[in-house]
Amino acid sequence: MSSDIDRALYIFSISDDLYITFGLFVIIITTIGNLCNCFVFLCIPPLNKHPNALFLISTSIGSLLFINTGLWTIIIRILTGIDYMNRSLFWCKTNAWLTYSGGCFSFMCNCFAVIAVANIKKLWSELEQTEQ
């Protein structure tokens, strides 16, 4: 019986190591990428004037919320042993809300950007046809 418990604990320790290693990697890479995306679309004038710039900036902000709130709580729990999700009902609900709303917001802004691109292409083709 103790070998089953030891095996289960070993599997849990492997999952914790994977969360720390890959979770921190994902947080670092996505944070850098999303901040660069925001910086590019805010500071470069031709991209700043693009109709979809606001949607793409909003997508980056939603992605930052989704990744950071979702992974940091797990990594803090693994590193410190303190589970804030069990200690505070407010933090548990806030974390769940920020994670899911950030993901949905990011996806929604991506959808709006795609719809806007399709409408721009349609208007452009109509303009080309009227010129002929």
KEKOL-138916 format. One line per 3 residues: number of its first residue (from 1); their letters; for each residue x, y, z of N, C-alpha, C. Coordinates in Angstrom, 3 decimals. Example, Ala and Ser with C-alpha at 12.3 -4.5 7.8 and 13.67 -1.06 7.14 Angstrom:
BEGIN
1) AS) 13.190 -5.690 7.800 12.300 -4.500 7.800 13.200 -3.300 7.800 ~ 12.850 -2.250 7.080 13.670 -1.060 7.140 12.900 0.030 7.870
//
This chain:
BEGIN
1) MSS) 0.817 -1.197 0.000 0.000 0.000 0.000 0.859 1.258 0.000 ~ 1.969 1.222 0.712 2.799 2.424 0.768 3.491 2.678 -0.566 ~ 3.720 1.631 -1.358 4.346 1.860 -2.660 3.399 2.627 -3.587
4) DID) 2.083 2.395 -3.464 1.123 3.159 -4.257 1.117 4.626 -3.840 ~ 1.188 4.864 -2.553 1.222 6.241 -2.052 2.513 6.928 -2.485 ~ 3.624 6.202 -2.389 4.907 6.770 -2.819 4.898 7.085 -4.316
7) RAL) 4.312 6.200 -5.088 4.228 6.429 -6.530 3.357 7.649 -6.830 ~ 2.241 7.782 -6.134 1.366 8.940 -6.334 2.077 10.236 -5.942 ~ 2.804 10.218 -4.835 3.556 11.406 -4.420 4.651 11.754 -5.423
10) YIF) 5.271 10.739 -5.988 6.303 10.963 -7.000 5.708 11.610 -8.252 ~ 4.540 11.146 -8.665 3.870 11.727 -9.833 3.471 13.175 -9.550 ~ 2.981 13.440 -8.324 2.647 14.816 -7.961 3.873 15.713 -7.969
13) SIS) 5.008 15.200 -7.511 6.222 16.020 -7.504 6.696 16.301 -8.932 ~ 6.524 15.333 -9.826 6.884 15.565 -11.233 5.985 16.644 -11.831 ~ 4.696 16.585 -11.535 3.784 17.599 -12.080 4.113 18.981 -11.523
16) DDL) 4.507 19.052 -10.251 4.904 20.338 -9.681 6.150 20.883 -10.371 ~ 7.124 20.013 -10.620 8.340 20.451 -11.317 8.024 20.939 -12.729 ~ 7.123 20.241 -13.413 6.734 20.667 -14.759 6.010 22.013 -14.734
19) YIT) 5.137 22.198 -13.736 4.443 23.478 -13.613 5.429 24.612 -13.391 ~ 6.408 24.397 -12.517 7.377 25.453 -12.242 8.211 25.743 -13.488 ~ 8.735 24.706 -14.115 9.615 24.902 -15.268 8.876 25.502 -16.454
22) FGL) 7.851 24.824 -16.920 7.153 25.282 -18.116 6.208 26.442 -17.824 ~ 5.659 26.491 -16.619 4.781 27.601 -16.262 5.520 28.921 -16.246 ~ 6.694 28.937 -15.622 7.490 30.166 -15.618 7.939 30.534 -17.028
25) FVI) 8.305 29.543 -17.818 8.701 29.790 -19.210 7.543 30.410 -19.991 ~ 6.360 29.848 -19.851 5.188 30.371 -20.565 4.861 31.782 -20.091 ~ 4.925 32.021 -18.782 4.633 33.356 -18.258 5.622 34.378 -18.807
28) IIT) 6.900 34.047 -18.794 7.925 34.991 -19.259 7.767 35.279 -20.750 ~ 7.629 34.230 -21.554 7.538 34.419 -23.007 6.258 35.163 -23.396 ~ 5.128 34.782 -22.825 3.875 35.447 -23.203 3.820 36.879 -22.700
31) TIG) 4.381 37.140 -21.529 4.396 38.513 -21.026 5.247 39.399 -21.924 ~ 6.423 38.917 -22.298 7.281 39.688 -23.203 6.579 39.895 -24.549 ~ 5.998 38.846 -25.092 5.321 38.954 -26.384 4.132 39.891 -26.356
34) NLC) 3.311 39.796 -25.323 2.135 40.660 -25.247 2.514 42.115 -25.008 ~ 3.527 42.356 -24.172 3.968 43.733 -23.950 4.585 44.324 -25.219 ~ 5.343 43.514 -25.949 5.893 43.983 -27.237 4.770 44.284 -28.227
37) NCF) 3.761 43.448 -28.243 2.620 43.667 -29.131 1.921 44.983 -28.794 ~ 1.682 45.222 -27.504 1.060 46.487 -27.088 1.942 47.668 -27.469 ~ 3.235 47.550 -27.212 4.172 48.632 -27.525 4.186 48.936 -29.022
40) VFL) 4.226 47.907 -29.834 4.272 48.095 -31.290 3.006 48.783 -31.784 ~ 1.852 48.317 -31.337 0.608 48.890 -31.847 0.284 50.248 -31.233 ~ 0.927 50.603 -30.130 0.714 51.928 -29.558 1.701 52.964 -30.079
43) CIP) 2.915 52.552 -30.386 3.981 53.518 -30.677 4.328 53.689 -32.147 ~ 4.029 52.751 -32.989 4.375 52.882 -34.409 3.171 53.486 -35.136 ~ 3.330 54.693 -35.679 2.180 55.423 -36.237 1.382 54.694 -37.319
46) PLN) 2.004 54.025 -38.302 1.157 53.354 -39.304 0.299 52.237 -38.701 ~ 0.847 51.539 -37.726 0.067 50.475 -37.089 -0.941 51.045 -36.098 ~ -0.610 52.173 -35.507 -1.505 52.800 -34.545 -2.792 53.275 -35.217
49) KHP) -2.708 53.642 -36.480 -3.877 54.144 -37.201 -4.690 53.037 -37.859 ~ -4.225 51.818 -37.752 -4.947 50.694 -38.352 -6.256 50.479 -37.593 ~ -7.348 50.167 -38.281 -8.640 50.004 -37.610 -8.669 48.882 -36.566
52) NAL) -7.821 47.877 -36.737 -7.831 46.750 -35.804 -6.828 46.895 -34.670 ~ -6.119 48.003 -34.587 -5.078 48.161 -33.566 -5.659 48.039 -32.162 ~ -6.805 48.653 -31.934 -7.412 48.591 -30.603 -7.796 47.159 -30.237
55) FLI) -8.308 46.412 -31.196 -8.666 45.019 -30.930 -7.435 44.181 -30.610 ~ -6.342 44.411 -31.326 -5.131 43.626 -31.090 -4.474 43.993 -29.762 ~ -4.518 45.259 -29.380 -4.009 45.663 -28.066 -4.872 45.038 -26.974
58) STS) -6.176 45.057 -27.156 -7.084 44.454 -26.171 -6.886 42.948 -26.073 ~ -6.589 42.308 -27.189 -6.293 40.876 -27.175 -5.063 40.594 -26.327 ~ -4.046 41.423 -26.454 -2.827 41.237 -25.666 -3.090 41.433 -24.180
61) IGS) -3.894 42.418 -23.835 -4.212 42.662 -22.424 -5.016 41.499 -21.853 ~ -5.989 41.010 -22.600 -6.762 39.857 -22.145 -5.907 38.618 -21.990 ~ -4.973 38.425 -22.902 -4.064 37.287 -22.816 -3.149 37.404 -21.604
64) LLF) -2.683 38.612 -21.305 -1.870 38.828 -20.099 -2.650 38.451 -18.843 ~ -3.896 38.895 -18.773 -4.729 38.541 -17.614 -4.913 37.034 -17.508 ~ -5.232 36.415 -18.627 -5.508 34.980 -18.642 -4.297 34.164 -18.200
67) INT) -3.146 34.429 -18.793 -1.948 33.642 -18.488 -1.448 33.931 -17.081 ~ -1.326 35.213 -16.735 -0.712 35.551 -15.455 -1.572 35.164 -14.260 ~ -2.868 35.417 -14.306 -3.689 35.038 -13.157 -3.873 33.532 -13.075
70) GLW) -3.901 32.874 -14.219 -4.088 31.426 -14.201 -2.885 30.657 -13.704 ~ -1.688 31.079 -14.103 -0.488 30.313 -13.752 0.194 30.775 -12.467 ~ 0.156 32.082 -12.176 0.881 32.550 -10.990 0.347 31.937 -9.703
73) TII) -0.960 31.768 -9.580 -1.496 31.202 -8.339 -1.021 29.768 -8.133 ~ -0.918 29.012 -9.208 -0.439 27.630 -9.096 1.044 27.608 -8.753 ~ 1.817 28.462 -9.391 3.261 28.490 -9.126 3.541 28.974 -7.709
76) IRI) 2.799 29.969 -7.225 2.972 30.435 -5.844 2.614 29.324 -4.867 ~ 1.550 28.578 -5.166 1.175 27.464 -4.288 2.272 26.412 -4.234 ~ 2.881 26.116 -5.364 3.928 25.090 -5.402 5.186 25.572 -4.693
79) LTG) 5.598 26.817 -4.941 6.849 27.317 -4.375 6.765 27.599 -2.879 ~ 5.647 28.152 -2.420 5.541 28.538 -1.009 4.762 27.540 -0.169 ~ 3.934 26.753 -0.795 3.099 25.827 -0.040 1.838 26.483 0.497
82) IDY) 1.636 27.754 0.189 0.452 28.484 0.646 -0.550 28.524 -0.498 ~ -1.719 27.990 -0.251 -2.760 27.961 -1.274 -3.772 29.064 -0.980 ~ -3.636 30.174 -1.683 -4.531 31.306 -1.460 -5.947 31.015 -1.934
85) MNR) -6.089 30.049 -2.805 -7.425 29.698 -3.289 -8.258 29.065 -2.177 ~ -7.617 28.342 -1.269 -8.335 27.737 -0.152 -8.435 28.670 1.046 ~ -7.563 29.658 1.137 -7.549 30.552 2.295 -8.515 31.716 2.162
88) SLF) -8.749 32.173 0.957 -9.554 33.372 0.764 -10.610 33.133 -0.306 ~ -11.850 33.217 0.088 -12.946 33.061 -0.864 -12.936 34.203 -1.880 ~ -12.596 35.416 -1.404 -12.522 36.566 -2.310 -11.482 36.330 -3.400
91) WCK) -10.273 35.873 -3.020 -9.228 35.650 -4.020 -9.601 34.500 -4.956 ~ -10.251 33.486 -4.430 -10.662 32.354 -5.262 -11.632 32.822 -6.351 ~ -12.632 33.596 -5.956 -13.610 34.076 -6.932 -13.003 35.096 -7.886
94) TNA) -12.149 35.977 -7.361 -11.513 36.983 -8.206 -10.591 36.329 -9.226 ~ -9.819 35.345 -8.787 -8.904 34.649 -9.688 -9.672 33.920 -10.786 ~ -10.721 33.228 -10.408 -11.520 32.516 -11.409 -12.142 33.498 -12.401
97) WLT) -12.662 34.610 -11.885 -13.290 35.592 -12.766 -12.267 36.223 -13.707 ~ -11.095 36.626 -13.185 -10.070 37.250 -14.025 -9.541 36.285 -15.083 ~ -9.344 35.033 -14.689 -8.820 34.054 -15.641 -9.802 33.827 -16.787
100) YSG) -11.043 33.530 -16.460 -12.015 33.229 -17.513 -12.411 34.465 -18.311 ~ -12.589 35.595 -17.645 -12.968 36.797 -18.389 -11.816 37.292 -19.258 ~ -10.572 37.138 -18.796 -9.425 37.518 -19.627 -9.338 36.668 -20.880
103) GCF) -9.553 35.369 -20.739 -9.529 34.484 -21.903 -10.658 34.771 -22.869 ~ -11.862 34.969 -22.342 -13.006 35.271 -23.211 -12.847 36.627 -23.886 ~ -12.335 37.608 -23.142 -12.114 38.942 -23.701 -11.090 38.894 -24.827
106) SFM) -10.023 38.146 -24.615 -8.987 38.011 -25.637 -9.551 37.352 -26.895 ~ -10.296 36.288 -26.723 -10.894 35.591 -27.867 -11.905 36.480 -28.587 ~ -12.709 37.214 -27.821 -13.712 38.091 -28.410 -13.052 39.187 -29.249
109) CNC) -11.962 39.766 -28.736 -11.267 40.815 -29.497 -10.624 40.249 -30.757 ~ -10.126 39.019 -30.693 -9.614 38.373 -31.907 -10.722 38.218 -32.944 ~ -11.896 37.807 -32.493 -13.026 37.642 -33.411 -13.419 38.977 -34.037
112) FAV) -13.450 40.042 -33.232 -13.780 41.363 -33.775 -12.747 41.817 -34.799 ~ -11.473 41.530 -34.539 -10.424 41.916 -35.488 -10.593 41.176 -36.812 ~ -10.940 39.906 -36.755 -11.138 39.125 -37.983 -12.365 39.629 -38.745
115) IAV) -13.423 39.942 -38.028 -14.627 40.468 -38.684 -14.315 41.804 -39.353 ~ -13.558 42.645 -38.669 -13.206 43.949 -39.240 -12.338 43.786 -40.482 ~ -11.405 42.835 -40.468 -10.561 42.596 -41.646 -11.424 42.125 -42.813
118) ANI) -12.373 41.247 -42.545 -13.252 40.766 -43.617 -14.077 41.913 -44.187 ~ -14.565 42.800 -43.322 -15.348 43.941 -43.808 -14.489 44.912 -44.610 ~ -13.245 45.115 -44.184 -12.347 46.009 -44.919 -12.060 45.435 -46.305
121) KKL) -11.816 44.132 -46.394 -11.562 43.508 -47.697 -12.790 43.605 -48.594 ~ -13.967 43.433 -48.009 -15.196 43.523 -48.788 -15.383 44.942 -49.318 ~ -15.170 45.944 -48.471 -15.292 47.332 -48.917 -14.261 47.661 -49.990
124) WSE) -13.056 47.145 -49.834 -12.004 47.402 -50.813 -12.361 46.798 -52.172 ~ -12.887 45.582 -52.164 -13.272 44.956 -53.441 -14.446 45.695 -54.078 ~ -15.377 46.210 -53.271 -16.486 46.992 -53.822 -15.985 48.296 -54.431
127) LEQ) -14.996 48.917 -53.786 -14.422 50.146 -54.336 -13.711 49.881 -55.659 ~ -13.009 48.776 -55.750 -12.320 48.432 -56.991 -13.314 48.179 -58.119 ~ -14.447 47.559 -57.809 -15.446 47.272 -58.836 -16.132 48.547 -59.319
130) TEQ) -16.343 49.505 -58.430 -16.999 50.748 -58.844 -16.079 51.616 -59.694 ~ -14.763 51.475 -59.512 -13.814 52.252 -60.313 -13.740 51.740 -61.744 ~ -14.063 50.498 -61.973 -13.955 49.918 -63.314 -15.135 50.231 -64.113
//
